[in-house]
């Protein structure tokens, strides 16, 4: 009957000396900058599984520590790791306090792919270049979105397609990849792919090298960041078109707080500063056809007489009947953002009007955007991103076009074709092409 009681008493007597051979560690964790207690800091003994976490008052306790010398570490995000050595003796409680030094902790950059998956930037199989658009806008004022990319990411080339108002830019990422196919990268705005075709319909038949750009339809003030994905591995997520690269644009979002208003206005004039050469026309001694490159009166090969060039007249159609004008640039915009812990919003709008230096070159553009975010629950968010762009662009016949405005002036007649006979120097001669155009006889 008394046997179980005797065994229990024996176990208690044996366990007493073992408990007495262990020690304890206690202390307080504070912020060194203000001596305030630090809660939630992890206190651990290196090489063991013994650990504790500081309370709201910054205190911690680690019991049942075998005697010996240990290294104790305290860790908390936002503070540098603190380490101290301590010796624990049997039956004693050692006091060890820590004063943590605030320190910024670098975090891994997260990249959101086209499928919505988040991945660490260092784990990606392709190179991603990032542009902080608001920081650039504070330093300088790019005229369009393509200027944000210019000379800011290695391997990205931005080439202006023309000098007229509304002309876009040709973007090449790591150079051209094809001689016959398009080399333009694809553009993704807030997860939605945007058409980036440089030409539409038969536009290229009349405007030469000029090409509009859908990238420049965006308002620079609406852009939060730009990511340029480089490398052929990007085609796995974005398709074969991504072999030329991907430009991911993220627009601004609202943040909890009071509504913040922003407005801007731009204005200026545009003028042509080109020094256009005159055209040249040879005056001949007779009405017969002359060899323009010869100043002799007899052909050295055939011995046949040819007419003599007695003089050269010049005429500049680009100055006498100038196609140029003083252009005007206007741009106005405003935005508001704010919200609370549940719902945030960002709403913006801008209007741009620009008249180029050519009378037939005009641009009108309206851009509206609304980004709304609502946290339905801890596990569910709803985001609505709406963008509207209306762009009307008139381009003149120019650039790679022999019937363009500038080409017609450089390759046209070297005399005023309004004259009745066509040739003011010799009325007996009919109007005919002089042949030198914008070259002098010596240059021809």
C-alpha angles and dihedrals in degrees: 000000000000097000098094092050092052092052092050092050090049092053092051092050092051095046094053098073092045092055091048091058093065129084137203139227126213137163149126132274117212140171108257093210096060105004090240119148116262116219126201097025114149114234114192138168110232115241094020139075092239113119144139141188126235118250128229088276089051095249127136138179131197112188132188098039116164113235115269146087117297143177113232122201131192119200134183132153110257094032134079115252112262122209130188135170121233138178117220119202128197114272094007134109114218121208115218121172127192131204109198122211115221112242136169113246116213111230128203116262113247119214121198111213129209090269091056094251119140118225135172111259092229090056096054120113092217136054118259123194118197130205123196099215099188091053091052092047089057092052098042139354111242113205093223143359094269089062088061088064097043113114094341104099123046113247096020117115122191114195122184110234094205145343098242124104112278096019111143132212133256110233121203122185111201090346131287117328100189139032096205106026129064118279099197118123119235119254124221119188115191090337095311120111115234125207108252100178108148093214135030128200114329094331093118091059092070109022098053114203094353113112132174120229128219088201090067091053088080122090112243090216090062096056119100099177143344125216121193113202113205130185135058092266088075087074089073091071102026104033133248093308088068090073084090091052137263130256111203116193123192117194125213124281132203122256130210112271142064119335112272119206125203128182134175139181130193132186141166148132133259125214134179111241097179121133100220117198123231125248120243131220127188120231111217132203094229140021095251121107114276133204103241097205094053128077094183126102095222129049107242093213104042100022089226116143117249130189122268124241104229099178149344127241124200131207131173112208092182089063102033093050100017117198090196129099138173107275125214128214124198130171128173130176147156138188139186128198137173142100140154137274091288106034129031130178142191120189125175143162137182139180125206128189123178131172112198129217090264118075091230095050116095137149131196119177134173122188125187127176137176125182117184128179127187128182105216094179141337089279101038135059128177119208125185119190117183126179131178125188128180114182126175114185129180114195125189125227100267148114112047092018125106089203094050125120097260095036092051090054095047094044099035133100118303093223138053106278090197090076113105095241095031095230114075093184096057115015090190090068123078120236109274137158111277094212101218095080107173093351125088118236089256091053092046 
